[in-house]
Each structure stands twice: as structure tokens, then as C-alpha cells.
């Protein structure tokens, strides 16, 4: 992956070149007649190595680059893109975007962000940590993770393989209202998926580690052993009786519930009226002991960004306070559709965390099981089954039946169901076992009661 002659390695020089290209494209757009314009140039490269049965299965190297131009003719908008950075290609791309803009319908919400919202100065958030690893080195780590999983027990009979992925990139974004900025970034991961048991009793699970810095990844042995333990614990799974019981979402799955809250309070769903949380600003949406905090400025975090996809300053803010919704997730366009102001969330949320004022430092998973006493610990969800218009929630699930605060046996062939509005208000506890997945983090989530369909 790392070729010393590769100009990608000289990111400061490439960033300067990209800034010149953005400036040139903006000039060409103005000369074409555009009233406003925005340009983004990006480049990334990646390496993905998968191994199975101690041999390399696939090696994939990627190299992507793109130049995207958006122009405005008043409130008409047109966009075009190219992977060719030559002057001729740049002119053709600008001309194509301008041609589209001239013949599209006017949209009162179209246009660039207001200049006073742009991040004209922004901090370095330490988001770029390239990994000097080649395909052979990545394969060794993947094989090591798979070997560690297979060595845990004779009951680990096979695997779906292990993989190592690394990616780095950089970009520059600029617009005709004075914004010009960009930065490099990186992401790395290691995963393995062991299979336990034989015949009809086989069970599969997986685990992974991801980080911006390779040195922050869990070791291949740790990942392999933990994944194997998860697969082994699933052996002997059976259904449970149908009824209504407390449900505890393991932290990696609980992040998905936080994602559902973001989806329901995002501008696109709100202005299209496809959310069950319409007109919820200033109203209770979660249990009153819960807060949701957004902080885009945590150095090195996976959800950090000094500006959003439009160049707008993101906000460090309390999205939910004591259960009450205090803010939506808005881009410039969706904010205008709602008669509001962008929240700097074009492109998504930034380091969102769900926390409870009742959580104690020792509220690990075992403590959360004791809080639940009797019910279902969910560790895997199957299928989609979420209607964001009504909030209805129905998912296939795998997990563990808990009685007296102790796991009794694994559970499969069940469905859990409820309504997200009720589920959010019925969260009784958040664990201290905080898990971060991408731009969101939470501990395990205990919901007072849900419908479980089993035998």
C-alpha cells in the first residue's frame, strides 16, 4: 500500500494542489455565470485483506478520487463530477453543472450556507494516522486473529474468515462565500467471525476493533479469543415463551437505538413528514434521566469534524436534556425547508453520546443484568423492521435468557417488538459499559418492557 514514490504520501503538497484546483473551479463557475458555487476534491486509498483457514482469501487495494462541482443560477441548482483533474476536464465539469442548473426548477430552499455560519478558522483534530502496513503484514494479522479464535476450543470448528482493513484520504472543500478548508483522515479495523459447533447446532458470531490509529486497535489475539467466546456462548440456543418482558440491548446494538433517534430527528425525515417525532422540539422524547450530547471537537475521535459537509461550523451541544429534545440534525437545505437554521449536521452527527444521570461507574454488563433480574439480553438483531413514520419496531433477535440477574441459556428464533416512541420513554437504565461505533456511543440500554414472540 505504501509506495515511497506515491504522491499521495505528500499530503501537504496535495492539499495545496487541491486548494488551487478548488479556487480555479470556483473562478470558472463564476465566469460561466453562476451566482454561487461549491467545489469538493477528494482522494482516498485503502487496503483490505481477508484470510480464511490460515490462507489469504482476497486482497483488495482501492484508489479513489473525485472532483464535484455544484453551481447555482439563483435558486436553481446543478451538480456534476469527474475523476479527471486536468484543466479541460475541470471546465467540462463546470459547464455540465451550469447546464443542469439553468434548466432545473427553482427551489426556494436551494443555496449555500450563510457566510457567518462557515468555519473560516477551525482546529486540527488529529484525524490522520496512516498505517504503514502492506498486504503481507495485513494477512499475518488476519491469520493470527483467526488462529487465536480456532485455538480457544475444539468446538470452534470453522470460521467465516478474518480481515484487516486500512484506509486514508484527504479532501478540500470550498465555496464562493469565502470558505476553503480540508484535512486528511484515516480509519483502520480488524475483524474475525468464528463458527462453533457442528451440523444443525452450529452458531456464528464475530467481533472487531476499529480506530483512527492502528496502535489503538485491539490485538489480533484479543479479537480472535473474544469472538470465539461469543460464538461458543451461543451453543444450545432455543426459543423462549411469548410474553412481555424487560429487554437489555448489549452496548454495540444499543448504538443502533441512538441511531434511530438521529434518523427520526433529522431534517430530511422531518420536512418530508416521515418521522414519528414530528414537532417534538421542546418535548419529552426520552426518559427524564437521559441526555444526548454532541461534541464534534474531540481530538482523534471517529465522529470528529471541524466543519460539516457544507463547511458549516458544527456545534458542541446538548441535543436531549433530561429527556427533552433540544435540537434537530439539520443541513442548510433541510433547515430552510423547516424555516430553521442549520445545526452543522450536513453529512451526519458528530460524536453523539447517550448517557443517564442514574448510571454509576460500576454499572457494567453484570450489574445491568442484575438490574433487569428476569428478561432478555439481546446481542444480535436480524432484518430491518423499523417504520420511522409510525415508530413501529419489530426485529428478529438472538440473545440470552436472564433469570435472577444471571444468564441461563442462549435464545434464538424470536422476535422483539414495540414502538420506538414508547421504547425511548421506557429506558430505565444505561450501563457504564460504553461502546463507540462510528460517530455514536452508549452503554447497554435496559428497556422496561417489550413484546417477545417465541414459542
Secondary structure, 3 states (H helix, E strand, C coil): CCCCCCHHHCHHHHHHHHHHHHHHHHHHHHHHCCCEEEEEEEEEEEEEEEEECCEEEEEEEEEEEEEEEEEEECCEEEEEEECCCCHHHHHHHHHHHHHHHHHCCCCCCCCCCCHHHECCCCCCCCCCCCCCCCHHHHHHHHHHHHHHHHCCCCCEEEEEEEEEEEEEEEEEEEECCCCEEEEEEEEEEEEEEEEECCHHHCEECCEEEEECCHHHCCCHHHHHHHHHHHHHHCCCCECCCCEEEEEEECHHHHHHHHHHHHHHCEHHHHHCCCCCCCCCCCCECCCCCEEEEECCCCCCCCCCCCCCCCCECCCCEEEEECCEECCCECCHHHHHHCCCCCCCCCCCCCCEEEEECCCCCCCCHHHHHHHHCCEEEEEEEECCCECCCCCEEEEEEEEEEEECCEEEEEEEEEEEEEEHHHHHHCEEEECCCCEEECCEEECCEEEEEEEEECC
